[in-house]
């Protein structure tokens, strides 16, 4: 979105990605493996923030997040792309990333589980490319 162009606020947003849903995976990814486990409402997710501002939010996972993160099927991937194409969608926000666990056994992204690459895990880059190609929403 260009900062020099005025545009109407989004009324309906497609929130897509392995951390788009308001669940334990998303909260853990947001606070990291070093943090305590907060009460569910103590962390404001992207979806929470949008809903608090009166935006309608449709969620599609679309892609898994690799080892230790949420999983997704081919049907989930296709549903996310279809949501991005929906004429009622004013904006598409991709919520991508990785999770960390702190124990370094489950995900490999914790304190002693350093990774050799910073690339997104699972099919997240493929999902992002598909969303860009599928979306009718453009910068105004």
C-alpha positions as CSV (number, residue, x, y, z in Angstrom):
1,X,0.0,0.0,0.0
2,X,1.4,3.4,-1.0
3,X,1.6,5.9,1.8
4,X,1.1,8.9,-0.5
5,X,-2.3,7.7,-1.7
6,X,-5.5,8.0,0.4
7,X,-7.6,4.8,0.4
8,X,-10.7,3.6,2.2
9,X,-10.2,1.4,5.3
10,X,-10.6,-2.3,4.8
11,X,-14.0,-3.6,5.9
12,X,-13.2,-7.3,5.3
13,X,-9.8,-8.8,5.6
14,X,-8.5,-12.3,4.7
15,X,-6.0,-13.3,7.3
16,X,-3.9,-16.2,5.9
17,X,-1.0,-18.3,7.1
18,X,0.0,-20.8,9.8
19,X,-0.3,-18.1,12.5
20,X,-3.5,-16.4,11.3
21,X,-5.7,-18.3,13.7
22,X,-6.2,-17.2,17.3
23,X,-4.8,-20.3,18.9
24,X,-1.9,-21.7,21.0
25,X,0.4,-22.0,18.1
26,X,0.0,-18.3,17.2
27,X,0.4,-17.1,20.8
28,X,3.6,-19.3,21.2
29,X,5.0,-17.9,17.9
30,X,4.3,-14.3,19.0
31,X,5.8,-14.6,22.5
32,X,8.6,-17.0,21.7
33,X,10.1,-20.0,23.5
34,X,11.6,-18.0,26.2
35,X,8.4,-16.5,27.5
36,X,5.9,-17.7,30.0
37,X,2.7,-19.2,28.7
38,X,0.3,-16.2,29.0
39,X,-3.4,-16.5,29.5
40,X,-5.1,-16.7,26.1
41,X,-6.5,-13.1,26.1
42,X,-3.2,-11.6,27.3
43,X,-1.7,-11.6,23.8
44,X,-3.4,-9.6,21.1
45,X,-3.2,-11.5,17.8
46,X,-3.4,-9.9,14.4
47,X,-7.0,-11.1,14.1
48,X,-7.9,-9.7,17.6
49,X,-6.5,-6.3,16.7
50,X,-8.5,-6.1,13.5
51,X,-11.7,-7.3,15.1
52,X,-11.3,-4.7,17.8
53,X,-11.3,-2.0,15.1
54,X,-14.5,-3.4,13.6
55,X,-13.0,-5.2,10.6
56,X,-14.5,-8.5,9.6
57,X,-11.9,-11.2,9.5
58,X,-11.9,-14.4,7.5
59,X,-9.1,-16.9,8.5
60,X,-7.5,-19.6,6.4
61,X,-4.3,-21.4,7.5
62,X,-3.1,-22.2,4.0
63,X,0.3,-23.6,5.0
64,X,2.0,-25.5,7.7
65,X,4.9,-23.9,9.6
66,X,7.3,-26.8,9.6
67,X,8.5,-28.9,12.5
68,X,6.6,-28.1,15.7
69,X,4.2,-25.7,14.1
70,X,0.7,-26.0,12.9
71,X,0.1,-28.4,10.0
72,X,-2.0,-27.8,6.9
73,X,-3.3,-29.9,4.0
74,X,-3.5,-29.2,0.2
75,X,-7.2,-28.4,0.8
76,X,-6.1,-25.7,3.4
77,X,-3.7,-24.3,0.8
78,X,-6.4,-24.1,-1.9
79,X,-9.0,-22.6,0.6
80,X,-6.5,-19.8,1.4
81,X,-5.9,-19.0,-2.2
82,X,-9.7,-19.0,-2.8
83,X,-10.2,-16.6,0.1
84,X,-7.6,-14.2,-1.4
85,X,-9.6,-14.3,-4.7
86,X,-13.0,-13.6,-3.0
87,X,-14.6,-10.4,-4.3
88,X,-15.6,-9.5,-0.8
89,X,-12.0,-9.4,0.4
90,X,-10.7,-5.9,0.8
91,X,-7.2,-6.9,1.9
92,X,-5.1,-10.0,2.4
93,X,-2.7,-10.2,5.3
94,X,-0.2,-13.1,5.4
95,X,0.8,-14.1,8.9
96,X,3.9,-16.2,8.4
97,X,6.8,-17.3,10.6
98,X,8.0,-20.1,12.7
99,X,7.4,-21.4,16.2
100,X,9.8,-22.0,19.0
101,X,9.4,-24.3,22.0
102,X,12.2,-23.7,24.4
103,X,13.0,-27.4,24.7
104,X,14.7,-27.7,21.3
105,X,13.4,-31.3,20.8
106,X,10.2,-30.6,19.0
107,X,10.8,-27.7,16.6
108,X,14.6,-27.1,16.5
109,X,14.0,-23.3,16.9
110,X,14.6,-22.9,20.6
111,X,17.5,-21.9,22.8
112,X,19.8,-24.7,21.8
113,X,18.1,-25.5,18.5
114,X,19.7,-23.0,16.1
115,X,18.8,-23.3,12.5
116,X,21.1,-23.2,9.5
117,X,18.6,-21.2,7.5
118,X,16.2,-18.3,8.1
119,X,13.9,-19.4,5.3
120,X,10.3,-19.9,6.2
121,X,9.5,-23.5,6.9
122,X,6.8,-25.6,5.2
123,X,5.1,-24.2,2.1
124,X,4.9,-20.6,3.4
125,X,6.8,-19.0,0.6
126,X,4.8,-20.9,-2.0
127,X,1.6,-19.8,-0.2
128,X,2.8,-16.1,-0.2
129,X,3.5,-16.3,-4.0
130,X,0.1,-17.9,-4.6
131,X,-1.7,-15.2,-2.5
132,X,0.1,-12.4,-4.5
133,X,-0.9,-14.0,-7.8
134,X,-4.5,-14.8,-6.7
135,X,-5.4,-11.6,-5.0
136,X,-7.6,-9.0,-6.8
137,X,-6.5,-6.5,-4.1
138,X,-3.8,-4.1,-5.3
139,X,-2.1,-1.1,-3.8
140,X,-4.2,2.0,-4.4
